[in-house]
């Protein structure tokens, strides 16, 4: 059913992103709570990644609108971008935890 309904697939991926992001939040909080220079670096990295990813996601959405793609294409690409970033952060933070 999800293959034939892109909006349902988008909704499920958004749910997965939320679940994955929760684990990254927990890992980041442990890193920051431990203090020291690693905590400061993590906080700076977190902010810069969020800004960069938001700009990339806006670009994906704008390209989708300008090319006349189906309404779900831009949000699907933007969500995929966020999921990739969250997974990369989870892998990186899990190694150090």
JOKAZI-V763894 format. One record per residue. N is the residue number from 1. RES is the residue in one small letter. PSI is psi in whole degrees, 0 to 359 (NA if undefined). NEAR is the number of other C-alpha atoms within 8 Angstrom. D_CENTER is the distance of its C-alpha to the mean C-alpha in Angstrom with 2 decimals. Layout:
<<N RES PSI NEAR D_CENTER> <N RES PSI NEAR D_CENTER>>
//
This chain:
<<1 x 323 4 24.92> <2 x 332 7 21.19> <3 x 327 6 22.31> <4 x 349 5 24.56> <5 x 96 8 22.36> <6 x 332 9 19.16> <7 x 324 7 18.42> <8 x 316 8 18.75> <9 x 318 10 16.44> <10 x 317 12 13.78> <11 x 317 8 14.53> <12 x 320 8 14.38> <13 x 326 9 10.98> <14 x 321 9 9.79> <15 x 316 8 11.87> <16 x 319 8 10.50> <17 x 317 12 6.88> <18 x 317 8 8.95> <19 x 317 8 11.05> <20 x 322 11 8.79> <21 x 327 9 7.32> <22 x 319 8 11.09> <23 x 324 9 12.08> <24 x 321 12 10.01> <25 x 315 8 11.58> <26 x 315 8 14.86> <27 x 319 12 14.81> <28 x 320 10 14.11> <29 x 321 8 16.81> <30 x 319 8 19.18> <31 x 313 12 18.73> <32 x 322 12 19.35> <33 x 335 7 22.12> <34 x 342 7 23.89> <35 x 187 9 24.62> <36 x 183 6 25.96> <37 x 330 6 24.71> <38 x 324 9 21.75> <39 x 318 12 20.50> <40 x 318 10 21.03> <41 x 319 8 19.22> <42 x 318 11 16.15> <43 x 317 9 16.24> <44 x 317 8 16.72> <45 x 318 8 13.98> <46 x 313 8 11.48> <47 x 315 8 12.85> <48 x 322 8 13.14> <49 x 320 8 9.61> <50 x 318 8 8.50> <51 x 312 8 11.42> <52 x 316 8 11.02> <53 x 322 11 7.57> <54 x 320 8 9.13> <55 x 316 8 12.19> <56 x 318 9 10.91> <57 x 319 13 9.49> <58 x 323 9 12.88> <59 x 317 8 14.66> <60 x 316 12 13.44> <61 x 317 12 14.63> <62 x 318 9 17.79> <63 x 319 9 18.65> <64 x 319 13 18.46> <65 x 315 10 20.81> <66 x 332 7 23.11> <67 x 355 6 23.64> <68 x 24 6 24.52> <69 x 165 9 22.16> <70 x 154 7 21.98> <71 x 333 8 20.20> <72 x 347 9 17.45> <73 x 312 9 16.62> <74 x 307 15 14.68> <75 x 324 11 12.38> <76 x 316 9 12.05> <77 x 320 11 11.15> <78 x 318 13 8.62> <79 x 320 13 6.93> <80 x 321 8 7.54> <81 x 313 10 6.09> <82 x 320 11 2.40> <83 x 320 10 4.23> <84 x 316 8 6.13> <85 x 318 9 4.72> <86 x 316 12 4.44> <87 x 319 9 7.67> <88 x 318 8 9.09> <89 x 320 9 8.99> <90 x 317 11 10.53> <91 x 315 8 13.06> <92 x 314 8 13.92> <93 x 331 11 14.48> <94 x 328 8 16.30> <95 x 322 6 18.74> <96 x 343 5 19.80> <97 x NA 6 19.99>>
//
